[in-house]
Amino acid sequence: MQDLPLDIQEFLDQYPEARDDHTQSKNVEFYSNRLRCRPDNLLIEEIHKLWLGEYDKLEYKHGYIQWLFPIREYGMNYESQPLQLHELEALRQDPDAINRLIDSYKLMLDFYGMRLVSVETGQVDRALPPRNYAPRYKNLLRSSHNNLRISRILKCLSEFGLERLNAGFLLHVLNEQSEWKELNSPVIRGSMDRWWGNCLRNAQERAWIQSTIAKVRAGDDFVFTRETYERVLGRRLETGRLDGDGDEGSGGNDSTSNS
């Protein structure tokens, strides 16, 4: 059994020691576009509009990430607030809040040189011109604090019932590593294998992704292709499961052929 980091185990256990403080509501206020975040003094829709493509701001400022992706853990910005259960329940029922969370995710994907192709399947691809994915990938390789940010993003998406986006992100990165040898540093592989790949509460999905990662890491002749990636996400949309006939995640040697 995999020895999980403490923060991941608490996440998977849904924070059994956490208490709901009904006096705290900063996350609801911020995601309702009524409260300005600190220390940047911006509403959420202002961040989405003004910071898209502002890569230096997104790289060197650190307080915004706790506001954009609230989770039930303390972060480095003590002017933000851990997500409370009553806030989570309220925000999950608010379509505008969910759309803003997806916009937050799109903002960060752009920063990482990626784009969300489909909200329905979670499919991610490289950024299109005039964006240039290559320098953004290079930044992700050299700026390891972004690995912690990605863990937070994935935990947050999971909390809000958007785990299809987690699967789309993780398997996109795996395809880049396997087929194209991009984003393939030891540091990113370590973060992905121990943290990112475990940021899903769906046990079946988590196991399938971990199994597929292990097959890529083992080398041999297995390649997790773009074709396989798109097929797997389409299958998940249709059946609710990543696995299926000709299961790419737990057997066989599916690399480039159709199944």
Summary of the structure (lengths in Angstrom):
residues: 259
radius of gyration: 18.1
end to end distance: 30.6
largest distance: 55.9
contacts: 778
relative contact order: 0.10
helix: 54%
strand: 2%
